[in-house]
Amino acid sequence: MKSHKVEPRTLTGFMELLPDKQILFNQMKETIQKSYEKFGFLPLNTPIVEIADVLLAKAGGETEKQIYRFNKGAHELALRFDLTVPLAKYVAAHYGQLSFPFKRYQIGKVYRGERPQKGRFREFYQCDIDIIGDTELNCLYDAELPNVIYSTFLELGFSNFKIHINNRKILNGLFSSLTLSEQASNIMRIIDKIAKIGEEKVIEELSELDIPNDSISTIMKFISISGDNNEIINSLNKIGINDSLFIEGITELENVINCVRSFGIPENNFVIDLTIARGLDYYTGTVYETFLDDYPDIGSVCSGGRYDNLAEYYTDKKLPGVGISIGLTRLFYKLNELNAINFDKKSISDVLVISDSDNIIPCLPIATALRNANINTEIYMENKKINAKFKYADKLSIPFVVVVGRNEIETNTVSLKNMNTREQVQVDISEAINIIKS
Amino acid sequence: MKSHKVEPRTLTGFMELLPDKQILFNQMKETIQKSYEKFGFLPLNTPIVEIADVLLAKAGGETEKQIYRFNKGAHELALRFDLTVPLAKYVAAHYGQLSFPFKRYQIGKVYRGERPQKGRFREFYQCDIDIIGDTELNCLYDAELPNVIYSTFLELGFSNFKIHINNRKILNGLFSSLTLSEQASNIMRIIDKIAKIGEEKVIEELSELDIPNDSISTIMKFISISGDNNEIINSLNKIGINDSLFIEGITELENVINCVRSFGIPENNFVIDLTIARGLDYYTGTVYETFLDDYPDIGSVCSGGRYDNLAEYYTDKKLPGVGISIGLTRLFYKLNELNAINFDKKSISDVLVISDSDNIIPCLPIATALRNANINTEIYMENKKINAKFKYADKLSIPFVVVVGRNEIETNTVSLKNMNTREQVQVDISEAINIIKS
């Protein structure tokens, strides 16, 4: 009887990797996790499914349209679309049982029903860290996050990257001093195009917004500030904008930059960038974006910033915080496409144990000895020709094969083949362990 | 303006842990992952959301009622309810790109809308491993899984546990030889109650099924087989049931037991148990269940077995396999309730760096030095009294505090306090690193 088969397909926008790529993905994920833990962030693992009205307390607009929501039992449910809202819910719900500043990381899948498009995912990993204060949070914590970013990307095998740092109070103070706060987002949009359209066209477009000429001239003076990090701070101090928010922003930025230096981050890995704004409504102080110098097309690989109040939709407690996020699924996809993932480890198994006959039993205690020495060990148990067994090791990129045959059993040895050099030696098991481990 | 607040609540049946418990949970999860990798299983990470008709190709009955399903875009979608169906889909879809035997692990969340009940979860982690053969799979692989179970529970800190092993062919052969195959599940249900209701009542209930007396007598003889593993095999060989499936089952069981011994698993960690059947329709050969001797009420903590054909709903290829699963969320919940999780690591940070004044800057390079030595390091940056800083370390169970003050800066040292012994020493940073690491 031949029955009807269902086509085994996977949804568009849902990443499903072959094992060799999954090994690389997991190494990236675990590297990020270890790096976050090195800075003392606590692990969280909130549910993927939440009550819709809890998850959507704040949402609206584009985000709300992308939500996966459905009914089951007594509730309307939704899949989380980021890790920030579940954090806000968590901190509000467990406030009394947490120690503040509360530093947590969460690495997990989130869901957004975006239009499917190459390199866009509907299920993707976010790797978030946040530091939440109770009522207040020292500005020095803002300097710790660039340190985490630096450390993490170094561990991921990159050294040419730049963390762009700004403070939203500087932009907000600038526009407020010019009584242009309401037009801030329009102005920022025009400024953003300067590399493309040039200075004159920017001035022209700003004039079209009925901005007075002296204000335009202040804006142009502001965005033309350049130089190294110290020179930028100097220019900001000398620009003559007498706004308390603006001055507060400069002070915070200077503090953050000084602390970043004290942490020992090289000067060429961070830069003050007065043009980055990041989510105009959400961030209120320090903001970050990170770019890989060798892969500018990827765009920012890690962004975030300081916000005034994490959980205002759930609690009256004031909970200021600062956080960053790495969009791992997209980053992995892009780096893989560019062949820019460079981990040494290509296989899970360090060694494959095979028999040169159909007698597998003598392989078993050998495998146990290797595993007890903390070596990831696989045994090939099918009755195949010896070449098929070696081919299996090759296909899985397993670096060593241990052959156990009659001769080896009699002499209490194993034959150890290095699959890269194709060299084979006959040694006792403890010597084999040493070679595999070195 | 005081706005309306949404109550920050989490769905019933969805585990959300406080950080101290999450640290323990993650250690269990990572221990299981490392153990699976030590046996060379490849990582998989399939989507949580799948096309409903793909996921439900085989489902029906109770399972189907528990599924979370919903519409979004062009498809009816569903949340996965186990990791076996996604594996079947994956192997069928990527057949040509995989190496067989295909050994994979997957650790991930699955969803079942069960009636909420203490210790029952609707979102829970399964930790699965399976070995899939192409057309056939050597019976020796059945012996590898008890080895993985043994290794994993040892790493989880248990030594008193028993892996119960049986072979479904023995049961199936027994019932077939008595022409009772159709009543097998009813008979098994009665036999299962023997500890509760006693031998006589079992015989009585079997009689009520119109089973002939000599068949009942064979069944009773069969279930009374006892002794050590060798004695059970001997009794089976001598019981005089002349059925080819029955005899094949005994041979396979004997092979598996011999291989398990060759792997070096202690005799008191595995036992032949002729009464375990596990999912009568699914498993076709070796079956396993695992019980913690000290916590019998938890029930089986790891089960699985051999099946004939993984992906028959998706492909004509015959894909026999053998697998096991640990239901981590329930296991963690039960062990935590019994206070039976014994990991040494209670904190993420190994050390908290604090200043004895409001000058935090000198702490920053100290923290970097500690992190560069691979020590998880946190800095307390709020301006609080020094007691509040020590209290923070205590609440998070951080084992060491490094104090940086004027005196330490002048002498290029740090004060290192062991939070368990309350001893404090003033040493240079390299000495502090040595003490923390040892």
Interface residues (C-beta under 8 A of the other chain):
Chain A: K2 S3 K5 V6 E7 P8 R9 T10 L11 F14 M15 E16 L17 L18 P19 Q22 I23 F25 N26 E37 K38 F39 G40 F41 L42 P43 L44 N45 T46 P47 I48 V49 E50 I51 D53 V54 A57 Y68 R69 F70 N71 K72 G73 H75 L77 L79 A88 K89 Y90 A92 A93 H94 Q97 L98 S99 P101 K103 R104 K109 Y111 G113 E123 G133 L137 N138 L140 Y141 A143 E144 N147 S151 N258 C259 S262 F263 G264 A311 E312 Y313 Y314 T315 D316 I348 S349 L352 I360 I361 L364 P365 A367 T368 R371 N374 I375 N376 T377 E378 I379 M381 E382 N383 Y392 K395 L396 I398
Chain B: K2 S3 K5 V6 E7 P8 R9 T10 L11 F14 M15 E16 L17 L18 P19 Q22 I23 F25 N26 E37 K38 F39 G40 F41 L42 P43 L44 N45 T46 P47 I48 V49 E50 I51 D53 V54 A57 Y68 R69 F70 N71 K72 G73 H75 L77 L79 A88 K89 Y90 A92 A93 H94 Q97 L98 S99 P101 K103 R104 K109 Y111 G113 E123 G133 L137 N138 L140 Y141 A143 E144 N147 S151 N258 C259 S262 F263 G264 A311 E312 Y313 Y314 T315 D316 I348 S349 L352 I360 I361 L364 P365 A367 T368 R371 N374 I375 N376 T377 E378 I379 M381 E382 N383 Y392 K395 L396 I398
